[in-house]
Amino acid sequence: MQKVVLDTNALLMPFEFRMNLDLELANLFGEFEAYVPGPVIGELKRSDSKYAQVALKLAGKYIRYETSTQGDAGVLEAAKALGAMVVTNDYILRRKMRQEGVRAIFLRSRKRLVIEE
């Protein structure tokens, strides 16, 4: 079963772009396990996005993964520890992930998730 780590903007995607995150991940992998790093929860709580509260509620349905680092480093830490891919549209994080050998899943054409090659 494929493991995926959800970044902050991955949890905001369903509300900003009107897409079904679970359905898109199921289309890619069939079965999957989704994890939300602890720092992502904190980031959503501090966010001024109008979708932050519903994204927090969405995050509650996934497995929470505590990390010893914050921000992007926490997302990378979780992905490496779990052997997971990361769902994110954050270009800077995706660049760091390439350097660390972690694969990314991102939103293409504002409607479907694809795996970065």
C-alpha positions in Angstrom: 0.0 0.0 0.0 1.4 3.4 -1.0 2.0 5.9 1.8 1.7 9.6 1.1 2.5 12.6 3.3 0.2 15.6 2.9 1.7 19.1 3.0 -0.3 22.1 4.1 -1.2 23.2 0.6 -2.3 19.6 -0.3 -5.0 19.9 2.5 -6.1 23.2 1.0 -6.3 21.9 -2.6 -9.8 20.3 -2.3 -11.3 23.7 -1.2 -9.3 26.0 -3.4 -9.6 23.9 -6.6 -12.8 21.9 -6.0 -11.2 18.5 -6.3 -11.5 15.3 -4.3 -8.1 14.5 -2.8 -9.1 11.0 -1.7 -10.5 10.2 -5.2 -7.4 11.6 -6.9 -5.0 9.5 -4.7 -7.2 6.4 -5.2 -6.9 7.0 -9.0 -3.1 7.0 -8.7 -2.6 4.2 -6.2 -5.8 2.3 -5.5 -5.2 1.8 -1.8 -3.1 4.3 0.1 -2.4 5.6 3.6 -2.2 9.3 4.1 -0.2 11.0 6.9 -0.2 14.6 8.1 2.9 15.7 9.9 2.3 17.6 13.2 3.9 20.8 11.9 1.3 20.9 9.1 -1.5 21.0 11.7 0.2 24.0 13.5 0.7 25.7 10.1 -3.0 25.3 9.4 -4.0 26.7 12.8 -1.9 29.8 12.2 -3.0 30.2 8.5 -5.1 33.2 7.5 -6.5 31.2 4.5 -10.3 31.2 4.5 -10.2 27.4 4.0 -7.8 26.7 7.0 -10.5 25.5 9.4 -12.1 23.1 6.9 -8.6 21.9 5.9 -7.9 21.2 9.6 -11.1 19.1 9.8 -10.0 17.2 6.6 -6.6 16.6 8.2 -8.3 14.9 11.1 -9.4 12.0 9.0 -5.8 11.1 8.1 -3.0 9.6 10.3 -1.1 12.2 12.3 2.7 11.8 12.3 4.8 13.7 14.8 8.2 15.0 13.7 11.1 16.5 15.6 11.5 19.3 13.0 9.2 22.1 11.7 7.9 23.3 8.3 9.3 21.7 5.2 11.9 19.8 7.2 9.1 18.1 9.1 7.4 17.1 5.9 10.6 15.6 4.5 11.4 13.9 7.8 8.0 12.2 7.8 8.3 11.2 4.1 11.8 9.6 4.6 10.8 7.8 7.8 7.7 6.4 6.2 9.1 5.7 2.7 6.3 7.9 1.4 5.7 10.3 -1.5 4.6 13.9 -0.7 1.5 15.6 -2.0 2.4 19.3 -2.5 2.3 22.2 -5.0 5.1 24.0 -3.1 7.9 24.5 -5.7 10.6 25.1 -3.1 9.7 22.0 -1.2 9.5 19.9 -4.4 13.1 21.1 -5.2 14.3 20.1 -1.8 12.6 16.7 -2.2 14.4 16.1 -5.5 17.7 16.7 -3.8 16.7 14.3 -1.0 15.4 11.6 -3.4 11.7 11.9 -2.2 9.1 11.8 -4.9 6.4 14.4 -5.3 2.7 14.3 -6.3 1.3 17.6 -7.4 -1.8 19.2 -8.9 -1.7 19.6 -12.7 -4.2 21.7 -14.6 -5.9 22.6 -11.4 -7.9 19.3 -11.4 -5.8 16.1 -11.2 -2.8 14.8 -9.2 0.2 13.5 -11.0 3.5 11.9 -9.9 6.6 14.0 -10.6 9.1 12.1 -12.7 
